[in-house]
Amino acid sequence: MHGIKRRNLTQEALVQKRSQAQQQIHRYRSQTAKVLSLKGAKVYSIDALKETTILLDLNPEFNAVWNYRRDIIKGIRDELSEDFWHDELSFTMVQLKSFPKVYWIWNHRVWCLNNCQGNALKLWKYELGIVGKILSMDPRNFHGWHYRRIVVNKLEALSRISMNKDEFNYTTKIINENISNFSAWHQRCQLIPKMLKHGEITNFPEFVQKETDYIINAMFTDADDQSVWTYVHWFIKDECIVNNIPTQEYISMLLKFEENITMINEDEIDFSGKENIWCLKTLVSIESIQIKNLGLPIESHIKDYLNKLMDLDPLRRKKYVHMLNNA
């Protein structure tokens, strides 16, 4: 792995390491054969459940075994103790701490929560606190963000209360801590249309103005951060923004972005001697909207921007040539 110094093992240590690896492989293959044999025979028992635990400890990415585990639990539900579901959730949490990006663990946890006995609303509220802690440890874990959406949707269904505003504020908190959080910006893209649809933004043009200022501040904070620029492109093009503010305000918003992006690009030239690729890409998008969509009588710099991008970003040269031919 990067940043880890390689150790030079002695011949004896190397032989010992290989022997341990072979033992682990033998144990894994043996356990896999045992569990798959039980699965094929449709054995649903406490002992079979224990065998899946052993195998999943060895390999938590074995989706077929998670599926078999659920079949076992459904088959022996009447035999399970009151503490079973708590223990099962603890088991998944132990796995997630070591393997936070394995879909099948998250899926099994959701299934457990949907089948747990007791106060469902209290249970899912507690789960929201857990996923908050998970994201505090790894704020960019998109599996965690996806899971948070599942938890929030469940809470909204149980309580019949929208959590859109709370979740929007949560993304603001996360972005303020680190603007490079792509998942938080993406969550924002999901929430704004929902808030608009449900009438949770009382003055949308004012909201757009504030969001524009927030984005511009983020651009100045780190002009090379892709997540911010991706959000900018969504914000200036998505119909939920474009179709819900007066045309003149939309024109003013684009002009404000253009002026500030030009300023950032000039600062980049002064600092590094080169223009900023993301600035040029976004200026191309803005001018394209101004000329093609809005029909504004402005002087086009699109061809100039694209010629510069071909030099600055040669890996995407063919893309820029295609855009130039259609400019």
MIMAR-52129 format. One record per atom (N, C-alpha, C): z negated, x negated, y. Coordinates in steps of 0.001 Angstrom, whole numbers, padded with zeros to 6 digits, always signed. Last residue first. Example, Ala and Ser with C-alpha at 12.3 -4.5 7.8 and 13.67 -1.06 7.14 Angstrom:
% MIMAR-52129
-007080-012850-002250/-007140-013670-001060/-007870-012900+000030/-007800-013190-005690/-007800-012300-004500/-007800-013200-003300/
***
This chain:
% MIMAR-52129
+032131+019417+024491/+031432+019597+025773/+032358+020245+026819/+033205+018722+022142/+033072+020168+022397/+032385+020475+023733/+033153+016037+022106/+034460+016671+021941/+034428+018159+022250/+030418+015659+022211/+031253+015253+023352/+032617+015926+023301/+029622+016451+019710/+029160+017220+020864/+030018+016914+022091/+030847+014404+018230/+031218+015804+017995/+030818+016668+019193/+029460+012237+019243/+030921+012290+019422/+031389+013739+019253/+026904+012833+018346/+027157+012846+019790/+028658+012893+020087/+027312+012534+015600/+026836+013816+016137/+027163+013923+017618/+027988+009879+015431/+028990+010884+015078/+028602+012267+015604/+025515+008607+016146/+026703+008487+016996/+027730+009591+016703/+023064+008295+015115/+023548+009674+015292/+024812+009715+016138/+022642+005608+015162/+022582+006272+013857/+023113+007701+013929/+022581+004855+017892/+023818+004680+017107/+023810+005372+015747/+021324+005546+020519/+020968+006140+019230/+022175+006073+018282/+022395+004316+022752/+020955+004215+022522/+020542+004654+021119/+025129+004943+022614/+024706+003540+022658/+023233+003383+022279/+025091+007692+022592/+025844+006990+021546/+025456+005516+021475/+023734+008288+024952/+023054+008500+023669/+023770+007790+022528/+025717+007828+026846/+024532+006968+026823/+023814+007072+025479/+027413+009936+026233/+027909+008557+026128/+026753+007564+026069/+025715+012069+026880/+026137+011867+025492/+026691+010462+025263/+025470+011838+029671/+024278+011741+028815/+024676+011420+027373/+028155+012259+030416/+027493+010993+030755/+026276+010774+029864/+028500+014872+029576/+029311+013804+028972/+028691+012434+029228/+026623+016224+031275/+026487+016233+029816/+027254+015084+029171/+026484+016741+033859/+026280+015331+033494/+026253+015170+031976/+028131+018997+036051/+027719+018657+034689/+027602+017143+034511/+027007+020697+038866/+027774+019550+038381/+027245+019133+037011/+026882+024304+038672/+026281+022989+038903/+027201+021895+038369/+026799+027347+038814/+027819+026431+039355/+027229+025065+039703/+025792+028857+035755/+025416+028314+037060/+026463+027302+037536/+025910+030384+033399/+027067+030311+034286/+026756+029772+035664/+024087+030593+031400/+023759+031241+032673/+024908+031213+033678/+025321+029321+029213/+024606+030587+029037/+024410+031352+030344/+026676+027045+030260/+027322+027934+029302/+026646+029295+029204/+024916+025912+032283/+026359+026094+032501/+026948+027165+031579/+022274+025980+031325/+022564+026327+032721/+024041+026678+032924/+022563+025073+028690/+022083+026439+028945/+022475+026885+030355/+023410+022473+029233/+024255+023343+028419/+023870+024806+028636/+021219+021445+030580/+022475+021646+031310/+023428+022562+030549/+019375+021423+028409/+019120+022208+029623/+020414+022490+030383/+020583+019661+026565/+020300+021059+026199/+020120+021930+027436/+020643+017290+028060/+021891+017857+027541/+021689+019349+027225/+017928+016917+028402/+018754+017181+029584/+020104+017764+029185/+017242+016307+025799/+016754+017552+026383/+017526+017915+027642/+018492+013834+025437/+018797+014953+024542/+018412+016282+025184/+017197+012322+027443/+018630+012571+027517/+019040+013759+026635/+014552+012304+026477/+014858+012842+027808/+016332+013224+027898/+014855+011002+024069/+014437+012402+024067/+014703+013061+025412/+015599+008410+024939/+016507+009208+024117/+016154+010692+024185/+015262+007026+028094/+014545+007658+026990/+015477+008612+026239/+016878+003926+028988/+016625+005347+029172/+015986+005926+027909/+015383+000716+029642/+016253+001613+028873/+015891+003067+029167/+013516-000784+030923/+014911-001138+031175/+015898-000268+030414/+010890-000097+030783/+011480-000793+029639/+012919-001251+029859/+010152+000872+033381/+009175+000220+032508/+009842-000639+031434/+012364+002006+034599/+011583+001013+035345/+010674+000206+034425/+013072+003790+032562/+014003+002725+032960/+013256+001612+033684/+010850+005469+032606/+011150+004705+031389/+012093+003537+031697/+011135+006644+035090/+009957+005799+034841/+010195+004898+033632/+013424+008122+034550/+013484+007046+035550/+012306+006090+035392/+012379+009931+032694/+013447+009024+032290/+013566+007846+033257/+010585+011341+034289/+010085+010578+033142/+011116+009538+032718/+012421+012534+036056/+011406+011614+036568/+010851+010729+035450/+013797+014174+034309/+014533+013127+035027/+013568+012076+035560/+011718+015878+033651/+012298+015029+032606/+013089+013886+033229/+011312+017149+036116/+010250+016314+035548/+010764+015395+034456/+013767+018491+036471/+013269+017555+037488/+012230+016604+036905/+013892+020100+034152/+014930+019107+034443/+014430+018049+035425/+011697+021821+034434/+011773+020894+033308/+012748+019757+033620/+012565+023139+036724/+011305+022393+036746/+011265+021381+035601/+014877+024374+035798/+014977+023379+036865/+013723+022512+036932/+013772+026165+033948/+014684+025110+033485/+014798+024000+034517/+012324+027789+035746/+011635+027055+034674/+012495+025894+034188/+014364+028908+037266/+013377+028028+037920/+012631+027181+036899/+015602+030447+035305/+016362+029391+035976/+015409+028383+036627/+013509+032216+034795/+013999+031354+033715/+014770+030177+034295/+013377+033506+037207/+012222+032706+036787/+012605+031757+035643/+015823+034801+037176/+015567+033811+038216/+014379+032916+037857/+015487+036562+034990/+016479+035484+034936/+016192+034395+035961/+012103+037314+034007/+013272+037533+034866/+014193+036319+034871/+011328+037128+030499/+011024+036766+031883/+012270+037020+032718/+012195+037689+027962/+011015+038400+028457/+010501+037898+029800/+014212+036232+026831/+014457+037656+027051/+013295+038399+027702/+013169+033610+026587/+014352+033867+027418/+014481+035339+027792/+011048+033901+024730/+010813+033402+026094/+011942+033868+027007/+012251+034953+022519/+010989+035565+022946/+010595+035091+024344/+014414+033303+022029/+014642+034582+022698/+013353+035256+023161/+014181+029837+022770/+013822+030977+021929/+013905+032288+022706/+014718+027720+024550/+015827+028418+023895/+015443+029713+023194/+012533+026454+025547/+013590+026761+026511/+014722+027588+025904/+010933+026130+023234/+010444+026913+024373/+011570+027317+025326/+012327+024401+021550/+012057+025780+021128/+011756+026651+022350/+012284+022116+023140/+013573+022703+022771/+013396+024142+022291/+009507+021661+023232/+010260+021918+024462/+011567+022625+024140/+008964+021060+020558/+008415+022288+021139/+009151+022664+022424/+010229+018616+020424/+010669+019695+019535/+010193+021040+020070/+008692+017182+022232/+010080+017475+022565/+010659+018571+021677/+006266+017012+020786/+006308+017670+022093/+007732+018098+022425/+007023+015557+018515/+006494+016912+018364/+006549+017692+019676/+007797+013009+019394/+008809+013952+018924/+008294+015386+018875/+006888+011140+022082/+006341+011946+020998/+007298+013063+020603/+007504+009603+024198/+008200+009285+022950/+007736+010154+021787/+005908+010199+026339/+007326+010579+026437/+008114+010280+025167/+002908+011320+026633/+003606+010452+025675/+005062+010888+025607/+002262+012545+029088/+001233+011826+028318/+001866+010866+027323/+004497+013878+029924/+004093+012699+030690/+003055+011870+029934/+004420+015938+028037/+005568+015028+028083/+005211+013745+028824/+002064+017264+028737/+002156+016604+027428/+003302+015598+027406/+002813+018304+031214/+001694+017355+031142/+001726+016572+029832/+004768+020041+030314/+005149+018913+031170/+004056+017851+031181/+003185+021918+028928/+004179+021105+028210/+004553+019865+029018/+001720+023029+031041/+001015+022395+029922/+001954+021459+029159/+003731+024155+032576/+002913+023068+033141/+002190+022294+032044/+004566+026109+030730/+005505+025095+031217/+004750+023896+031770/+002307+027682+030574/+002722+026940+029376/+003705+025836+029757/+002314+028780+033127/+001188+027939+032703/+001569+027084+031492/+004724+030230+032994/+004527+029197+034018/+003415+028230+033619/+004159+031996+030912/+005242+031021+030756/+005104+029891+031769/+002150+033549+032107/+001855+032771+030902/+002884+031659+030719/+003660+034804+034083/+002585+033875+034477/+002193+032975+033313/+005338+036369+032438/+005909+035347+033329/+004865+034320+033791/+003302+038047+031134/+004059+037034+030396/+004714+035985+031303/+000385+039203+031398/+001389+038820+032399/+002223+037685+031809/-000932+039705+028926/-000811+040761+029939/+000267+040461+030980/-000499+039345+025704/-000281+038534+026905/+000027+039518+028036/-000618+041117+023678/-001822+040304+023901/-001662+039319+025054/+001261+042854+022549/+000741+043099+023894/-000504+042308+024231/+002396+042149+020180/+001214+043014+020120/+000551+043225+021480/+004479+040460+020970/+004790+041705+020251/+003625+042681+020284/+003052+038293+022023/+003929+039087+022886/+004186+040461+022260/+001824+037300+019745/+001000+037748+020872/+001803+038655+021803/+004110+036608+018277/+003182+037616+017758/+002310+038176+018872/+005305+034582+019874/+006014+035845+019608/+005095+036956+019106/+003050+032695+019780/+003504+033303+021036/+004306+034581+020790/+002721+031787+017093/+001753+032687+017715/+002277+033390+018957/+004703+030011+016354/+004490+031204+015551/+003658+032242+016287/+004427+027989+018215/+005715+028712+018138/+005577+030008+017359/+001897+027096+017467/+002068+027725+018780/+003365+028548+018815/+002487+025825+015124/+001658+027031+015080/+001774+027818+016385/+003825+023621+016166/+004567+024597+015365/+003800+025915+015289/+001686+022289+017357/+002777+022780+018204/+003575+023857+017456/+000279+021706+014993/-000349+022534+016035/+000707+023106+016976/+002075+020060+013628/+001679+021336+013036/+001054+022268+014069/+002243+017762+015227/+003412+018631+015075/+003021+020014+014569/+000332+016225+017289/+000105+017070+016126/+001230+018098+016017/+000162+014551+019438/+001153+014231+018403/+000997+015083+017157/-001916+014996+021143/-000693+015765+021374/+000347+015546+020290/-005133+015432+020391/-004029+014548+020007/-002718+015311+020128/-006795+017116+021791/-007393+015962+021117/-006332+014939+020740/-005045+019036+022625/-005759+018272+023649/-006425+017029+023071/-004360+020097+020163/-003359+019331+020906/-004020+018486+021993/-006749+021433+019511/-006252+020363+018648/-005252+019478+019393/-006913+023317+021613/-008004+022367+021377/-007510+021168+020563/-004567+024762+021175/-004760+024035+022442/-005825+022962+022279/-005109+025918+018720/-004029+024928+018811/-004147+024112+020091/-007182+027634+019534/-007469+026558+018575/-006376+025487+018626/-005826+029421+021103/-006803+028531+021755/-007166+027365+020845/-004432+030650+019041/-003689+029964+020106/-004609+028981+020826/-006530+031795+017640/-005751+030748+016997/-004923+029968+018018/-007385+033675+019501/-008319+032647+019034/-007559+031477+018418/-005074+035246+019676/-005569+034520+020856/-006508+033394+020455/-004866+036261+016986/-003807+035466+017601/-004309+034636+018776/-006365+037886+015482/-006963+036588+015783/-005961+035679+016505/-006971+041387+015524/-006044+040262+015704/-006815+038992+016066/-008600+043197+013032/-008722+042628+014380/-007795+041411+014469/-009080+044105+010509/-008157+044856+011357/-008292+044458+012832/-010486+042762+008613/-011227+043196+009807/-010425+044132+010702/-008545+042277+006636/-009857+042823+006273/-010586+043431+007470/-006381+041237+008054/-006186+042417+007210/-007515+043088+006872/-007564+039010+009237/-007024+040073+010088/-006835+041363+009300/-008162+037525+006948/-009244+037998+007813/-008781+039137+008716/-005561+036963+006059/-006479+037729+005219/-007614+038314+006049/-004592+035430+008163/-003919+036688+007815/-004822+037587+006972/-006366+033243+007949/-006384+034088+009145/-005726+035435+008854/-005571+032179+005455/-006949+032637+005668/-007021+033593+006850/-002901+031493+005994/-003219+032431+004909/-004604+033034+005126/-003247+029627+008017/-002518+030863+008309/-002804+031934+007246/-004564+027626+006570/-005274+028303+007655/-004581+029625+008001/-002505+026783+004925/-003642+027469+004321/-004433+028225+005392/-000942+025493+006799/-000391+026646+006083/-001524+027466+005475/-002732+023471+007490/-002301+024434+008508/-001722+025688+007851/-002918+022100+005064/-004110+022704+005643/-003763+023756+006684/-000326+021200+004883/-000824+022089+003844/-002058+022835+004352/-000165+019450+006991/+000526+020731+007134/+000157+021707+006034/-002430+017568+008478/-002145+018023+007116/-001496+019409+007167/-003285+016597+010860/-001837+016718+010670/-001451+017205+009275/-006055+016313+010875/-005454+017365+011709/-003965+017569+011488/-008266+015697+008784/-006844+015340+008760/-006078+016411+009540/-010776+016562+009573/-010662+015269+008894/-009219+014769+008886/-010209+018998+010645/-010862+018023+011524/-010803+016626+010916/-009219+020331+008461/-008272+019920+009497/-008900+018953+010491/-011638+020772+007119/-010561+020014+006460/-009582+019484+007508/-012965+022390+008930/-013505+021053+008635/-012440+020164+007987/-011325+024646+008780/-011509+023962+010062/-012030+022549+009869/-011724+025408+006200/-010405+024862+006537/-010437+024178+007896/-014411+026289+006488/-014075+025179+005596/-012730+024559+005971/-014159+028467+008204/-014965+027314+008609/-014649+026083+007781/-012671+030105+006556/-012072+029645+007809/-012837+028439+008351/-014549+030660+004599/-013398+029828+004240/-012698+029301+005486/-016204+032391+005941/-016749+031097+005525/-015613+030127+005205/-014431+034491+006068/-014917+033874+007317/-015475+032479+007023/-014209+035126+003379/-013043+034559+004055/-013411+033954+005411/-016842+036116+002896/-016294+035013+002102/-015143+034326+002830/-017034+038281+004607/-017955+037156+004769/-017408+035918+004064/-015054+039909+003459/-014937+039474+004850/-015818+038252+005115/-016051+040389+000835/-014802+039651+001031/-014679+039109+002457/-018962+040235-000742/-018461+040623+000574/-017232+039786+000928/-018172+040213-004324/-019041+040124-003150/-018337+040561-001874/-016146+038086-006432/-016956+039280-006210/-017771+039100-004926/-012820+036758-006200/-014272+036631-006128/-014942+037982-005911/-010109+036911-005989/-010725+037510-007180/-012247+037428-007189/-009328+035584-003767/-008868+036972-003913/-009527+037680-005087/-010371+033083-004322/-010947+033860-003223/-010548+035334-003328/-008627+032299-006396/-010075+032453-006639/-010718+033340-005568/-006197+032136-005012/-006341+033084-006116/-007818+033347-006405/-006784+030024-003294/-006496+031355-002741/-006686+032424-003820/-007042+027986-005202/-008188+028350-004365/-007991+029747-003760/-004485+027809-006222/-005568+028251-007107/-006786+028681-006294/-003106+026845-003992/-002751+028141-004568/-003884+028693-005431/-004298+024318-003672/-004442+025332-002618/-004167+026728-003180/-003360+023197-006054/-004805+023317-005829/-005074+024382-004775/-000613+023193-005721/-001183+024008-006792/-002692+024169-006640/+000072+021410-003641/+000199+022857-003460/-000624+023653-004460/-001615+018732-002500/-001093+019297-003746/-001112+020820-003636/-002830+017302-000511/-001459+017752-000300/-000794+018267-001574/-005340+016259-001062/-005234+017359-000076/-003832+017899+000127/-006931+015018-003314/-005497+015353-003322/-005229+016515-002359/-009606+014649-002811/-008830+013510-003296/-007337+013745-003215/-010326+017127-001864/-010801+015941-001144/-010014+014699-001548/-009333+018850-003795/-008655+018768-002495/-009090+017544-001689/-011191+018575-005876/-009810+018132-006062/-009100+017932-004724/-013416+019722-004683/-013490+018332-005145/-012079+017769-005307/-012407+022302-004374/-012712+021497-003182/-012822+020026-003534/-012185+023221-006985/-010964+023027-006198/-011225+022160-004970/-014949+023268-007620/-014022+022432-008390/-012740+022170-007589/-015872+025215-005895/-016365+023840-005745/-015446+022858-006453/-014629+027412-007013/-014255+027008-005653/-014713+025575-005370/-016023+027422-009428/-014574+027236-009443/-014070+026804-008060/-018633+027960-008607/-018346+026687-009281/-016842+026379-009257/-018238+030544-007619/-018729+029481-006722/-018408+028112-007309/-017507+031797-009973/-016542+031696-008882/-016948+030647-007858/-019883+031565-011606/-018598+030974-011981/-017685+030763-010789/-022309+032744-011226/-022043+031515-010464/-020644+030948-010699/-022405+034790-013025/-022309+035139-011606/-021933+033937-010754/-020286+033843-015865/-021572+034027-015184/-021349+034366-013720/-017901+035527-017968/-018230+034561-016920/-019550+034893-016240/-016989+037410-019666/-017941+036429-020203/-018464+035472-019123/-015074+038893-018399/-016344+039564-018738/-017404+038598-019247/-012908+037063-018257/-013636+037469-017053/-015011+038067-017369/-011177+035942-020016/-012610+035869-020356/-013486+036310-019187/-008609+036295-018971/-008891+036725-020340/-010364+036757-020682/-008708+035164-016474/-008473+036606-016560/-008842+037137-017949/-009084+032519-017307/-010132+033182-016515/-009966+034700-016583/-006619+032037-018598/-007887+031970-019343/-008967+032764-018619/-004850+032243-016457/-004723+033168-017589/-006012+033193-018407/-005710+030072-014942/-005890+031422-014417/-005773+032467-015530/-004960+028001-016672/-006377+028162-016315/-006623+029580-015778/-002202+028225-016611/-002913+028524-017862/-004389+028779-017579/-001776+027357-013986/-001374+028709-014393/-002115+029145-015654/-002695+024755-014202/-003378+025671-013272/-003042+027118-013646/-000760+023862-015992/-002157+023928-016453/-002985+024805-015515/+001544+023880-014490/+001481+024745-015676/+000047+024906-016176/+001005+021864-012573/+001017+023281-012195/+000890+024217-013383/-000584+019172-012189/-000007+019800-013373/-000042+021326-013175/-001919+017706-010352/-000587+018182-009971/+000131+018894-011114/-004259+016597-011254/-004355+017897-010573/-003003+018451-010121/-005026+014870-013873/-003770+015124-013151/-003804+016509-012500/-007680+014631-014590/-006788+013490-014794/-005506+013639-013976/-008647+017101-013982/-009327+015946-013382/-008455+014701-013499/-007058+018560-015653/-006796+018642-014215/-007540+017562-013441/-008242+017955-018145/-006865+017548-017864/-006562+017561-016362/-010812+019058-017858/-010657+017633-018171/-009268+017152-017787/-010114+021736-017453/-010855+020998-016422/-010693+019499-016614/-008976+022432-019855/-008109+022368-018671/-008792+021613-017539/-011295+022395-021429/-010231+021420-021717/-009268+021301-020525/-012664+024559-020400/-013227+023214-020233/-012169+022136-020470/-011021+026602-021335/-011181+026401-019889/-011712+024997-019608/-011485+026415-024043/-010146+026108-023541/-010188+025845-022032/-014156+027274-024074/-013827+025906-024493/-012448+025493-023986/-013854+029918-023291/-014634+028997-022452/-014289+027556-022791/-010436+030997-023906/-011858+030871-024231/-012531+029911-023258/-007583+031851-025105/-008296+032104-023849/-009796+032137-024150/-004656+030678-026403/-006104+030645-026611/-006787+030791-025263/-001891+030665-026963/-002520+031711-026136/-004015+031842-026418/-000610+028578-028048/-001251+029496-028997/-001949+030655-028293/+000141+027227-025778/+001182+027796-026628/+000625+028821-027605/-002394+026384-024935/-001613+027295-024097/-000540+027997-024935/-003056+024609-026939/-003897+025797-026722/-003141+026852-025918/-001031+022738-026451/-001111+023398-027762/-001933+024686-027658/-001703+021876-023949/-000443+022597-024115/-000372+023308-025467/-004132+020579-024563/-004116+021750-023672/-002838+022563-023850/-003287+018482-026303/-004304+019450-026723/-004221+020734-025897/-001449+017068-024740/-001008+017684-025999/-001985+018761-026444/-003194+016187-022719/-002058+017048-022400/-001573+017796-023640/-004880+014511-024147/-005435+015716-023523/-004326+016708-023166/-003053+012512-024886/-003792+013241-025911/-004329+014562-025357/-002227+011558-022425/-001243+012154-023336/-001931+013008-024397/-004689+010577-021441/-003964+011629-020726/-002977+012342-021654/-005326+008580-023274/-006246+009703-023067/-005518+010880-022412/-003152+006853-022930/-003394+007468-024238/-004282+008701-024094/-003584+006114-020258/-002339+006807-020635/-002524+007539-021964/-006033+004797-020502/-005931+005985-019653/-004694+006806-019999/-005296+002683-022142/-006309+003634-022609/-006234+004939-021819/-003521+001370-020450/-003022+001919-021709/-003992+002952-022284/-005287+000551-018469/-004195+001473-018136/-003660+002148-019393/-006863-001239-019876/-007478-000034-019310/-006424+001013-018991/-004919-003184-020420/-005589-002503-021525/-006233-001195-021047/-004322-004086-017888/-003282-003428-018671/-003884-002639-019827/-006773-005259-017235/-006264-004152-016431/-005206-003371-017198/-006920-007321-019106/-007938-006267-019117/-007448-005027-018360/-004779-008870-018263/-004766-008308-019616/-005744-007137-019706/-005738-009587-015737/-004490-008841-015856/-004387-008156-017216/-007953-011104-016345/-008141-009853-015616/-006906-008964-015725/-006677-013266-017588/-007652-012463-018333/-007843-011098-017676/-005163-014299-015520/-004483-013804-016722/-005399-012886-017518/-006370-013106-012355/-006302-014111-013404/-005609-013490-014620/-004566-011741-009599/-005448-011589-010752/-005275-012745-011717/-004560-011770-006270/-003969-012530-007374/-004936-012495-008552/-004266-008795-004390/-005115-009787-005041/-004338-010487-006152/-002824-007983-001271/-002682-008050-002726/-003563-009151-003291/-004330-006119+001275/-003957-007432+000784/-003918-007440-000739/-003031-003372+002822/-003973-003797+001779/-003493-005109+001181/-001052-002596+004537/-002323-003005+005123/-003359-003449+004109/+000479-000310+002359/+000532-001054+003611/-000879-001392+004085/+000000-000840-001207/+000000+000000+000000/+000000-000868+001247/
***
